[in-house]
Amino acid sequence: GEENPFFGNPILLTFALMWRYVFVSADKSPKDSVYEYYHRDGHKGSKLVCLGDSITQGAMSSSFVDNLRCHDACRGMDVVNAGLNAITSWTVANERVYDLIRLKPDFVSIMIGTNDARGHFHEPWANELVYFWKLKVE
């Protein structure tokens, strides 16, 4: 029989596993997401909503929201993760802001701009963002 090329080549196997991890992680919903907040009981009181890109979401790296949640100033409050991988400032201003309004937060953290900067300096990424988010180009 034929051998599977991934098992015979450790570099290909490593690359395939990393590729799968990136795509699974990118689609993973963050802990304490907007959806989860709406569907759980036991809200604590004050509410902080964190809106941003993958750095906020924490799917591709360390979670900004998890780090914030451990801070003394956030103890005893609901911290909602409204981060979304690959999001841009345009999407926040024109779409995601409605999540904030519905949640009626006491405090808001908006950390955005990484994908905007990357799109500014790397045209293929900019084209991908325009297509993915259906952005208007003027």
Buried (B, 14 or more C-beta within 10 A) or exposed (E): EEEEEBEEEEEEBEEEEEEEEEEEBEEBBBBBBBEEBEEEEEEEEEBBBBBBBBBBBBBBEEBBBBEBBEEEEBEEBBBBBBBBBBBBBBBBEEEBBEBBEEBEBEEBBBBBBBBBEBBEEEEEBBEBBBEEBEBEEE
